[in-house]
Amino acid sequence: MSQPSEGAPPPRPVPRVPKGFRDVFAADVEARRNMVETIRGVYERYGFEPLETPAVEHVDVLGKFLPEADRPDAGIFAWKLIEEGDRDSGKNDGEWVALRYDLTAPLSRVVAQYKETLPTPFRRYQIGPVYRMEKPGPGRFREFYQFDIDTVGTANMAADAEVCCILADALEELGIKRGEYVIKVNNRKVLEGILDRIGLGHAHHQEAFHEVFRPLLGQSKANIMKTFRSEEPYSGAFKGVPTEVLDQQAQKISAAAWPPPWSGEKPPGEYVEMLKNYYNLFPKDQRLAVLRAIDKFDKSGLDGVRGLLGTGRLDTSGVFNYGAQLDPDAIETVIGFMMSGIADRNIVIDHLSHLVGDSVVGKQGVSELIAIHEFLSAAGYGNDRVQFDPSIVRGLAYYTGPVFEAQLTFDIIDEDGVKRPFGSVAGGGRYDDLVKRFTGELVPATGASIGVDRLLAALKVVGKVKTEDRRGPVVVTVMDKPKLAEYQQMVFELRRAGVAAELYLGEGGFKQQLKYADRRNSPVAVIAGSNEFEKSEITIKNLRLGKELAKQVASRDEWRKGQPAQTTVARAALVEEVKKILNS
């Protein structure tokens, strides 16, 4: 690249936005604002109050970072904040801060920080942009808006049922009809009961973890990684496993509590098989692999999930995804659980009660679903609006009980030309452990988040938002510049009457002014030249009517002769005549 010659002006910057970000113009901004105000009305009707938090939080507050890395997780936008005085004195330690990646982590910080003054339960809503350093794609951005609602401080299942009611009410008030959406509910405790039945419950999981990795628990991550690569049985079991995968497991082992529960020694020869069975090499563990497999049901179908629960399957790009390595009986148990979801909530509850068997945690989950069902039924929310669906597995690991997902059921054609349901526009669940990170005390909480941009896209699909119909201001044209004060007076008369209006401030002639009004999507142009001023009259041009009539007129001469969308009235009738057009 050639260097600029000495004394030459610096190169001009290229106007552009960073990858994964976008500019949003007036029509979409107003459509989003109108949608948000409708949802806000529903939230406030249920007694929730607004909250605002900073876009920037300390990284340890957000909780999504790698403790031993030089910089936080690449999934967030983070930097080291060094105060100006420290920088001048040579102190460069600073603190890691990051743009928030959701609105729930900041809420948890607020509850912990102000727990002595906040009401309990604390019911808040919040809207704002969130940021994620993820690969952008069609309809997928690194900055997007979420609109959250949460109740913190109660374990009552009525709070969870209310979330379902709120999501249903919000969608209907936005014009989405019953039958075009469904709120789906599952419970992670029921899923935990199923994992219990196939030997992957928390008790089995922790026992296997401590049994397999007992010699390494509590050591430094660096030492554990060295052992993984150079010492049997680990080096044999983990041959070919990517470094980043082993790094995650080493961090988990290093942070494990000591001393662990212990159920007896195993012969050295059995360790390789235990490692393979526990770790299944690529997923972090079998439990997570099972959850991920269930979560793929909508995209991969039943056969795809069956493969992911077993040895694995090829995805559409030709990459082989290793499965959870379950045996055939365990696979059928999980499949039976997933396929329990049908329209009638009572039948789903009966089937899940049978599937969880004697699992204590599974029975707790079923009891919570019963409580939610009873509340919904009493409030008049039937199976047509809220369904129990065991295939719903929210991706965030912190959900501890009921989980929800608002799905739109009408079909669209996606970017690949495939017809499919629109899908999820909101989701959430119960997260009783999140505030505990700060206080050490269990603080029950539940809530949901609406994907604002995705829901707005859905409203456009069903014709509930037409950004091209956005109405601009009335434009008062300037035909006689010495009369600028009189034109300005017209503008302020309209504004004081509640009409959006502006005076044309450009340098263009009459045609350019009308083109400007057209580009602003103005409904009316006000015209006054020297003849009008002499007669105390104005000409009002109905621009929207003009557009419609222009489509029907056969010739330009016929249009000029009629001018049906243009009328001349007394100057004193300005506001009255403009309002008449706007209200027609």
Secondary structure, DSSP 8 states (H G I E B T S, - for coil): -----TT-----------TT-----HHHHHHHHHHHHHHHHHHHHTT-EE----SEEEHHHHT-S-TTSSS--TTS-EEEE--HHHHHTT----EEEEE-S-SHHHHHHHHHHTTTTS-SSEEEEEEEEEE-----BTTB-SEEEEEEEEEES---HHHHHHHHHHHHHHHHHTT--TTSEEEEEEEHHHHHHHHHHTT-SHHHHHHHHHHHHGGGTTS-HHHHHHHHHHSTTHHHHTTT--HHHHHHHHHHHHTS-SS--------GGGHHHHHHHHH-SSSS-HHHHHHHHHHTHHHHHHHHHHHHHTTEEE-TTS-EEE-----HHHHHHHHHHHTT--S-HHHHHHHHHHHHTT-HHHHHHHHHHHHHHHHHHHHT--TTTEEE-TT---S-TT--SEEEEEEEEEEEE-TTS-EEEEEEEEEEEE-TTTTHHHHSS---EEEEEEEHHHHHHHHHHTTS--GGG----EEE--S-GGGHHHHHHHHHHHHHTT--EEE--SS--HHHHHHHHHHTT-SEEEE--HHHHHHTEEEEEEHHHHHHHHTT-S-HHHHHHH-TTEEEEEGGGHHHHHHHHHT-
